Amino acid sequence: MFDSIHEECGVFGIYSNVNQNVAATVYYGLYALQHRGQESCGIVVDRDGVFTSHKDIGLVNEVFDHETLAKLGDGNIAVGHVRYGTTGGGSRANCQPIEVHHIKGTMAVAHNGNLTNAAELRSELELKGSIFHTTSDTEIIAYTVTRERLTHPSIEEAISAAMDRLEGSYSLIIMSPMKLIALRDPRGMRPLCYGIRPDGSYIVASESCALAAVGAVFVRDIEPGEIVVFGREGVKSITDHCKKATPALCLFEYIYFARSDSVIDGVSVQEAHLKAGEYLAAEHPVDADIVIGVPDSGIDAALGYSRASGIPYGIGFVKNKYIGRTFISPGQSEREDKVRIKLSPIESAIRGKRVILVDDSIVRGTTSGRIVKLVREAGATEVHVRISSPPFVSPCYYGTDIDSCENLIACHHTCDEIARIIGADSLGYLSLDHACHLAEGAPHCAACFGGGYPTKIPTDTGKNRFECPISR
């Protein structure tokens, strides 16, 4: 609907030693992770080795109702997924978790990330007889693990062997009939953590906010390259792939993807947002009367800007919370501006004032221009846009749906030119140096901001990406 970065995916799993209503737990966990993907969702429940699943296109509350959850039944293990597709289309076939039935048993896989060697692996598997039912790289992971399982005595050993073949980013939850297994790629490019509930059941999730949603206490983040196995013997950690690569968590997790109440690799997401706003105030000061944030991801950064600059913070927009993925646009000639329908400016807070408008990113510039127009129509005398991330100047190959460089406005225009295009009096981006401080010194990936790629750039991605015309 909007000119913005799309969320990627969220994964969630539960392991219990007794049968219980695990489907309901996963449902609430996926609700907490809905911000990571609104295209499709799914849940697979394991009861005594028998898998029952339901997945479809839509939001969590659209795909699952009381009747659907009841049909999934009780079990002691379950895995769930919310998706925004970066590799593969939006068909129902690409909904996750993906289930595989093979000679050594059954397996369900939920994946967040993107393989950089997906095309190469898929071609190799097809030439050896594999038949694919989806266009997602998650199925490639499932088949790679399955092939290794034929020659390894356990599912975790097969996964460890498969990791030698997988390149790129992946946080995975894999369910076998007896175990729940969680792992991150050796660079830890996507987040993953686990916790424990008072009843002793273990919860694995993309973000810590989903642990809290189901009453689990955070235990720790899963380390880059680590495989954690939850089974009847308890929790087992396999670290064979740890420290094989320099960690490179996606910096945009702290800027945009993750929810403010999450803590990722020891860093509070809300504190990162506030810090970004403070840095912006130091880098791009301007005389103004009020600081407002674009809901929702611009609000904390706006508070940080206000705190550092001394300029009062104000609520400048009301967000319509009832517009989601299913919002229906009328015909081209009759439709209202979608941004205007989702965001309504508060004129009493804006009229007659010089406004600092804080947002998290500018991709193509079309939505930013509409938001600036709304603020001017509400009576602002000046609009100064501040962005709590550096400009996007490079494509992402690791699971973030950043478009090809031909559609990234910062690849073709200077900062002053972009300000004129979106109708702002001035524009300031967070510098890459200060953005890197948001991770509190931890190694990270800032490739989309021109910070260099942590892996070899793939030659075949299945997406149209072009070399950026502006070198940063």
Secondary structure by P-SEA (a helix, b strand, c coil): ccccccccccccbbbbccccaaaaaaaaaaaaaccccccccbbbbbcccccccccccccccccccaaaaaaacccccccccccccccccccccccccbbbbcccbbbbbbbcbbbcaaaaaaaaaaaaccccccccaaaaaaaaaaaaaaccccaaaaaaaaaaaccccccbbbbcccbbbbbbccccccccccccccccbbbbcccaaaaaaacccccccccccbbbbbccccbbbbccccccccccccccccccccccccccccccaaaaaaaaaaaaaaaccccccccccccccaaaaaaaaaaaaccccccccccccccccccccccccccccaaaaaccccccccccccccccccccccaaaaaaaaaaaaaacccbbbbbbcccccccccccccccccccccccccccaaaaaaaacccccccccaaaaaaccccccccccccccccccccccccccccccccccc
